[in-house]
Amino acid sequence: MITSRLLISLALSAALGALAPSAASAEPSNPGDEARLATSVDRELLVRLAVQRSPALSAARARAAAMRSMGAAESRLPAPEAELQVWQIPASRPYAVGDAQMIMLGLRQPIPAPGSLSARAEAKERAANVEETMVAERVREIAGEVSHALSDYTEAAEKQRAHLAHRSVAERVLAAARARYASGGALDDVAQAEVEVARIEVDVEQQSALIAVARARLNGLLLRASEAPLGLPAAGDAVTTVESDADLMVRAETHRPEVRSIRARTAVREAEARVSDAEASWPMLSIGATWFAPTNQMPHNAYGVSVGASLPWLWGRSKAEARASRAGADATREELREIVARIRAEVAADAASVRAAVRRYQVLRDRALPAGKRSWEAAAAGYESSRTNILSLLAARKALVELELDLVEARAAIDHALVNLDQAVGAPVRRAPIPSQP
């Protein structure tokens, strides 16, 4: 039985495998980590390595650092302006600079409106916070991709274990049928048992291919070659969340990067509004000093000073910019309300999905699977005492294996639902083993 998620993985694995060999050199591998991956897989290790090796995260961090550097630059005064002016050189002797009427060497320093530099620096700092929330969002996405891939890998490995155990039992049934045939039993029993063993071989080979798909997908996320060694996972105990929907929603409003991003964007707009208010209320000054070199017309050194100022009260441009920035801040506050409502709905839906998957798992584990085992044991005992034919025996075993595979799929559904809930909350939810049904 092939799940739809694993079929989708089959389509993705080729691309991931093709990219991995060339991308594997993006970051040097830690020999200790690689040795661990070759023998066993651990969710925490896989997520850490995927985050460390992600070029997209490196680029996002670099953008955030660049924005902070821009903030430091915005807090400084604008660069002073130097100028050289030479007036009225005789056109008939353009090389006779000494005959110019005036030679001036000046330096001018613009001085922005009071408070505008600090507000501009704060705007860039808040913009850097926005970039950092993008880093957090990408980390969240990578963790989800790796966790889903690991759940698929675990599901494929557990199904393979079930098929191998089924093959071992079928081979023992075949051996018993052959022994009976040697002592006068029916040849049809041998034929039926051989068909069952052959069918199981098909399942084993098919599951081996799905394991290879899941392994290639994980290796691709880790920027490893698709055939790099990766240990088989162990399922462990099935778990569920122990947090209430209300607690999960409160945590989501704190941890989700989108919430932090929209708040940082609001702060950017408010800082930009303060810049525009300052520039609309106070003029930008310009102070200059000029040295006049001696010339034939003015044979002595001289100096001059100048003071200039903008007139921000005319035309109203800065006030309009301030209104636009405040309107932008109001818009982001409304966006925050919409995002929070959407996140709460997402958390509620994912929590409900976890509960539904857990209920199915409990019914399979606590009721259906024990019934299937009892049916198999009864059929096996009946076949040994010749009260049951081999078709009933094989049907009972097949039914038990299908229940075991259903249980593996139900466990994988819980794992995927919990990963989705982690993503909705923005942080891992607290887990505990799934209790038995009364």
Backbone hydrogen bonds, N-H to C=O, Kabsch-Sander energy under -0.5 kcal/mol:
donor,donor_aa,acceptor,acceptor_aa,energy
3,T,1,M,-0.5
7,L,3,T,-1.7
8,I,4,S,-2.2
9,S,5,R,-2.0
10,L,6,L,-1.6
11,A,7,L,-1.2
12,L,8,I,-1.6
13,S,9,S,-2.5
14,A,10,L,-0.7
15,A,11,A,-0.5
16,L,12,L,-2.2
17,G,13,S,-3.0
18,A,14,A,-2.0
19,L,15,A,-1.8
20,A,16,L,-2.0
23,A,19,L,-1.9
24,A,20,A,-1.6
26,A,23,A,-2.4
27,E,24,A,-0.6
34,E,30,N,-2.5
35,A,31,P,-2.2
36,R,32,G,-1.9
37,L,33,D,-2.4
38,A,34,E,-1.6
39,T,35,A,-0.7
39,T,36,R,-0.9
40,S,36,R,-2.7
46,L,42,D,-2.7
47,V,43,R,-2.6
48,R,44,E,-2.3
49,L,45,L,-2.5
50,A,46,L,-2.3
51,V,47,V,-2.4
52,Q,48,R,-2.5
53,R,49,L,-2.1
54,S,50,A,-0.5
54,S,51,V,-0.9
58,S,54,S,-1.7
59,A,55,P,-2.3
60,A,56,A,-2.2
61,R,57,L,-2.7
62,A,58,S,-2.1
63,R,59,A,-2.1
64,A,60,A,-2.1
65,A,61,R,-2.5
66,A,62,A,-2.4
67,M,63,R,-2.2
68,R,64,A,-2.0
69,S,65,A,-2.1
70,M,66,A,-2.1
71,G,67,M,-1.7
72,A,68,R,-1.9
73,A,69,S,-1.9
74,E,70,M,-2.4
75,S,71,G,-1.0
76,R,73,A,-1.5
81,E,108,R,-3.6
83,E,106,G,-2.2
85,Q,104,M,-2.6
87,W,102,M,-3.1
93,R,90,P,-1.1
96,A,93,R,-2.1
97,V,95,Y,-2.0
99,D,96,A,-1.2
100,A,97,V,-1.9
101,Q,87,W,-1.6
102,M,87,W,-1.2
103,I,293,A,-0.5
104,M,85,Q,-3.3
105,L,291,W,-2.8
106,G,83,E,-2.8
107,L,289,A,-2.6
108,R,81,E,-3.1
109,Q,287,I,-3.2
111,I,285,L,-3.4
116,S,113,A,-2.1
117,L,113,A,-0.5
119,A,115,G,-1.7
120,R,116,S,-2.5
121,A,117,L,-2.5
122,E,118,S,-2.3
123,A,119,A,-2.2
124,K,120,R,-2.0
125,E,121,A,-2.2
126,R,122,E,-2.7
127,A,123,A,-2.1
128,A,124,K,-2.1
129,N,125,E,-1.7
130,V,126,R,-1.7
131,E,127,A,-2.0
132,E,128,A,-2.2
133,T,129,N,-1.9
134,M,130,V,-1.3
135,V,131,E,-1.5
136,A,132,E,-2.3
137,E,133,T,-2.4
138,R,134,M,-2.2
139,V,135,V,-2.4
140,R,136,A,-2.2
141,E,137,E,-2.2
142,I,138,R,-2.7
143,A,139,V,-2.7
144,G,140,R,-2.0
145,E,141,E,-2.6
146,V,142,I,-2.8
147,S,143,A,-2.4
148,H,144,G,-2.6
149,A,145,E,-2.2
150,L,146,V,-2.6
151,S,147,S,-2.2
152,D,148,H,-2.2
153,Y,149,A,-2.3
154,T,150,L,-2.9
155,E,151,S,-2.5
156,A,152,D,-2.6
157,A,153,Y,-2.2
158,E,154,T,-2.6
159,K,155,E,-2.3
160,Q,156,A,-1.9
161,R,157,A,-2.1
162,A,158,E,-1.9
163,H,159,K,-2.5
164,L,160,Q,-2.6
165,A,161,R,-2.2
166,H,162,A,-2.3
167,R,163,H,-2.5
168,S,164,L,-2.2
169,V,165,A,-2.1
170,A,166,H,-2.7
171,E,167,R,-2.5
172,R,168,S,-1.6
173,V,169,V,-2.3
174,L,170,A,-2.6
175,A,171,E,-2.2
176,A,172,R,-2.3
177,A,173,V,-2.6
178,R,174,L,-2.4
179,A,175,A,-2.2
180,R,176,A,-2.2
181,Y,177,A,-2.4
182,A,178,R,-2.3
183,S,179,A,-1.0
184,G,181,Y,-1.7
185,G,180,R,-3.6
190,V,186,A,-0.7
191,A,187,L,-2.0
192,Q,188,D,-2.7
193,A,189,D,-2.2
194,E,190,V,-2.4
195,V,191,A,-2.2
196,E,192,Q,-1.9
197,V,193,A,-2.2
198,A,194,E,-2.4
199,R,195,V,-2.4
200,I,196,E,-2.2
201,E,197,V,-1.9
202,V,198,A,-1.5
203,D,199,R,-1.7
204,V,200,I,-2.6
205,E,201,E,-2.4
206,Q,202,V,-2.5
207,Q,203,D,-2.5
208,S,204,V,-2.1
209,A,205,E,-1.8
210,L,206,Q,-1.7
211,I,207,Q,-2.2
212,A,208,S,-2.0
213,V,209,A,-2.0
214,A,210,L,-2.5
215,R,211,I,-2.6
216,A,212,A,-2.4
217,R,213,V,-2.3
218,L,214,A,-2.2
219,N,215,R,-2.7
220,G,216,A,-2.4
221,L,217,R,-2.0
222,L,218,L,-1.5
223,L,220,G,-1.4
224,R,219,N,-3.1
226,S,17,G,-0.5
228,A,225,A,-2.0
231,G,37,L,-3.2
240,T,432,A,-2.6
242,V,430,R,-1.6
248,L,244,S,-2.3
249,M,245,D,-2.3
250,V,246,A,-2.0
251,R,247,D,-2.3
252,A,248,L,-2.3
253,E,249,M,-2.0
254,T,250,V,-0.8
254,T,251,R,-0.7
255,H,251,R,-2.7
256,R,252,A,-2.5
259,V,256,R,-0.7
260,R,256,R,-1.6
261,S,257,P,-2.8
262,I,258,E,-2.4
263,R,259,V,-2.0
264,A,260,R,-2.2
265,R,261,S,-2.6
266,T,262,I,-2.0
267,A,263,R,-2.0
268,V,264,A,-2.0
269,R,265,R,-2.2
270,E,266,T,-2.2
271,A,267,A,-2.4
272,E,268,V,-2.6
273,A,269,R,-2.1
274,R,270,E,-1.8
275,V,271,A,-1.9
276,S,272,E,-2.3
277,D,273,A,-2.5
278,A,274,R,-2.4
279,E,275,V,-2.5
280,A,276,S,-1.8
281,S,277,D,-1.3
282,W,278,A,-2.3
285,L,111,I,-1.9
285,L,283,P,-0.6
286,S,308,G,-2.2
287,I,109,Q,-2.2
288,G,306,S,-2.9
289,A,107,L,-2.5
290,T,304,G,-3.2
291,W,105,L,-3.2
292,F,302,A,-3.3
293,A,103,I,-2.2
293,A,291,W,-0.6
295,T,298,M,-2.1
296,N,98,G,-2.0
297,Q,100,A,-0.6
300,H,298,M,-1.3
302,A,292,F,-1.6
304,G,290,T,-2.4
306,S,288,G,-2.3
308,G,286,S,-3.0
310,S,284,M,-1.8
314,L,311,L,-1.5
316,G,314,L,-1.0
317,R,314,L,-0.6
320,A,316,G,-1.9
321,E,317,R,-2.3
322,A,318,S,-2.3
323,R,319,K,-2.3
324,A,320,A,-2.3
325,S,321,E,-2.4
326,R,322,A,-2.4
327,A,323,R,-2.4
328,G,324,A,-2.2
329,A,325,S,-2.1
330,D,326,R,-2.3
331,A,327,A,-2.2
332,T,328,G,-2.2
333,R,329,A,-1.8
334,E,330,D,-1.7
335,E,331,A,-2.2
336,L,332,T,-2.2
337,R,333,R,-1.6
338,E,334,E,-1.9
339,I,335,E,-2.8
340,V,336,L,-2.7
341,A,337,R,-2.0
342,R,338,E,-2.3
343,I,339,I,-2.8
344,R,340,V,-2.4
345,A,341,A,-1.9
346,E,342,R,-2.3
347,V,343,I,-2.9
348,A,344,R,-2.3
349,A,345,A,-2.3
350,D,346,E,-2.5
351,A,347,V,-2.6
352,A,348,A,-2.0
353,S,349,A,-2.0
354,V,350,D,-2.0
355,R,351,A,-2.1
356,A,352,A,-2.4
357,A,353,S,-2.4
358,V,354,V,-2.4
359,R,355,R,-2.2
360,R,356,A,-2.0
361,Y,357,A,-2.2
362,Q,358,V,-2.7
363,V,359,R,-2.2
364,L,360,R,-2.3
365,R,361,Y,-3.1
366,D,362,Q,-3.0
367,R,363,V,-1.8
368,A,363,V,-2.4
369,L,364,L,-3.1
371,A,367,R,-1.8
372,G,368,A,-2.4
373,K,369,L,-2.4
374,R,370,P,-2.2
375,S,371,A,-2.2
376,W,372,G,-2.3
377,E,373,K,-2.6
378,A,374,R,-2.3
379,A,375,S,-2.3
380,A,376,W,-2.8
381,A,377,E,-2.4
382,G,378,A,-2.4
383,Y,379,A,-2.4
384,E,380,A,-2.1
385,S,381,A,-1.6
386,S,383,Y,-1.3
387,R,382,G,-2.9
388,T,382,G,-1.4
393,L,389,N,-1.7
394,L,390,I,-2.9
395,A,391,L,-2.3
396,A,392,S,-2.2
397,R,393,L,-2.1
398,K,394,L,-2.7
399,A,395,A,-2.3
400,L,396,A,-1.9
401,V,397,R,-2.5
402,E,398,K,-2.4
403,L,399,A,-1.8
404,E,400,L,-2.2
405,L,401,V,-2.7
406,D,402,E,-2.5
407,L,403,L,-2.3
408,V,404,E,-2.1
409,E,405,L,-2.5
410,A,406,D,-2.5
411,R,407,L,-2.4
412,A,408,V,-2.4
413,A,409,E,-2.4
414,I,410,A,-1.8
415,D,411,R,-2.3
416,H,412,A,-2.8
417,A,413,A,-2.3
418,L,414,I,-2.7
419,V,415,D,-2.2
420,N,416,H,-2.4
421,L,417,A,-2.0
422,D,418,L,-2.8
423,Q,419,V,-2.4
424,A,420,N,-2.4
425,V,421,L,-2.5
426,G,422,D,-2.4
427,A,422,D,-0.9
432,A,240,T,-2.2
434,I,238,A,-2.0
